Each structure stands twice: as C-alpha cells, then as structure tokens.
Amino acid sequence: MNAGVVVYQRATGFVAARTRLDPARLRSLDPDADAEGAAALLRAVEAVCGGGSGAGGAAGDDAGRRFRWLVAPRSALLQPGPVHTGLTRAPGAELDRLLERLVP
C-alpha cells in the first residue's frame, strides 16, 4: 500500500516527502504488521528529505544524494516504489497533489 510520496527537483535542490499511514488499513492487509515501526520509518524519510540534524548520517549530503539514498531499497517493511520523472514549476504543490492522488 502507498504511504507517501517523495519529490526531488535537481535544478532547485528541492527534496521533500509527504506521508500518511492508515494503521487500520495496514493491519487489514497484515494483522501482524508493525504500524508504529512503519510510522517511525516514514518520519525518518521526511527527516532525511529535510536534511540537517534530523537526517542522521545523510545530514551533510546534498538533496540529490539524500534522494538517491531514499530510493534505494533497504527495509522489508517500507519499500520505495519506482522513480518517475516529470516537470513542475511548483514542487511543493506537486508533492501535495501526488499525496492526495496516490495515498488513500
């Protein structure tokens, strides 16, 4: 199930994530799923996007490197989907639009 979206715009150095987890929906798919763990991983994705001290080891990395780190599979619980390309002049608005469209 989709639980968030990440938008990266190289030209402006924009990288951000919006997440939304429905624990009841997750548990309907897998009654043993760790909803709290998934929520913590999603918060970590948002922190890595933001950079700074909340990004852990990625704190000093540029936006592109943080994005590439996020799209690399590393967890059995939270897995990135395929990367899609596109154009936008308003990456923040596009992020919100994609969240509404792709994350129930």
C-alpha positions as CSV (number, residue, x, y, z in Angstrom):
1,M,0.0,0.0,0.0
2,N,1.2,3.5,-0.7
3,A,2.1,5.5,2.4
4,G,3.9,8.6,1.0
5,V,5.5,10.3,-1.9
6,V,8.9,12.0,-2.4
7,V,9.5,14.8,-4.9
8,Y,13.1,15.7,-6.0
9,Q,13.9,18.7,-8.3
10,R,17.5,18.8,-9.1
11,A,17.5,22.3,-10.6
12,T,16.4,23.9,-7.3
13,G,17.7,21.3,-4.8
14,F,14.2,20.6,-3.7
15,V,13.6,17.2,-2.0
16,A,10.7,16.6,0.3
17,A,8.3,13.8,1.4
18,R,4.7,13.8,2.5
19,T,3.5,10.7,4.2
20,R,0.2,9.4,5.5
21,L,-0.2,6.0,7.1
22,D,-3.6,4.4,7.8
23,P,-2.8,1.8,10.6
24,A,-6.2,0.1,10.2
25,R,-5.7,-0.3,6.5
26,L,-2.2,-1.7,7.1
27,R,-3.5,-4.2,9.6
28,S,-6.3,-5.2,7.3
29,L,-3.6,-6.3,4.9
30,D,-1.4,-7.8,7.5
31,P,-2.8,-8.2,11.0
32,D,0.8,-8.6,12.4
33,A,2.2,-5.5,10.7
34,D,4.1,-3.1,12.9
35,A,2.2,0.1,12.2
36,E,4.3,2.0,14.8
37,G,7.5,0.9,13.2
38,A,6.2,1.8,9.7
39,A,5.2,5.3,11.1
40,A,8.7,5.7,12.5
41,L,10.3,4.8,9.2
42,L,8.0,7.3,7.4
43,R,9.0,10.0,9.8
44,A,12.7,9.2,9.1
45,V,12.1,9.5,5.3
46,E,10.7,13.0,5.9
47,A,13.7,13.9,8.2
48,V,16.2,12.7,5.6
49,C,14.5,14.9,3.0
50,G,14.8,17.9,5.2
51,G,18.5,17.4,5.8
52,G,20.1,19.0,8.9
53,S,20.5,17.2,12.2
54,G,17.3,15.2,11.8
55,A,18.7,13.4,8.7
56,G,21.2,11.3,10.7
57,G,24.2,10.2,8.5
58,A,22.7,12.0,5.5
59,A,22.7,15.4,7.3
60,G,25.5,16.9,5.3
61,D,24.5,15.4,1.9
62,D,23.1,17.5,-0.9
63,A,19.5,17.0,-2.0
64,G,20.3,14.6,-4.8
65,R,22.4,12.3,-2.6
66,R,19.6,12.3,0.0
67,F,17.1,11.4,-2.7
68,R,19.2,8.6,-4.0
69,W,19.6,7.2,-0.5
70,L,15.8,7.3,0.0
71,V,15.0,5.4,-3.2
72,A,17.5,2.6,-2.5
73,P,15.6,-0.4,-1.1
74,R,16.7,-1.2,2.5
75,S,13.7,-2.3,4.5
76,A,11.3,-5.2,4.4
77,L,8.6,-3.0,6.0
78,L,9.0,0.1,3.9
79,Q,10.0,-0.2,0.3
80,P,10.3,2.6,-2.3
81,G,8.3,2.3,-5.5
82,P,9.7,3.0,-8.9
83,V,11.1,6.5,-9.7
84,H,9.0,8.5,-12.2
85,T,10.2,11.7,-14.0
86,G,8.2,14.8,-14.7
87,L,8.3,18.6,-14.9
88,T,6.9,21.1,-12.5
89,R,7.4,24.7,-11.5
90,A,5.9,24.2,-8.1
91,P,7.4,21.1,-6.5
92,G,5.8,21.6,-3.1
93,A,2.3,21.9,-4.7
94,E,3.1,18.8,-6.8
95,L,4.1,16.9,-3.7
96,D,0.7,17.7,-2.1
97,R,-1.1,16.8,-5.3
98,L,0.6,13.4,-5.6
99,L,-0.1,12.6,-2.0
100,E,-3.8,13.2,-2.5
101,R,-3.8,11.2,-5.7
102,L,-1.7,8.2,-4.7
103,V,-2.0,7.8,-1.0
104,P,-5.5,6.9,0.3
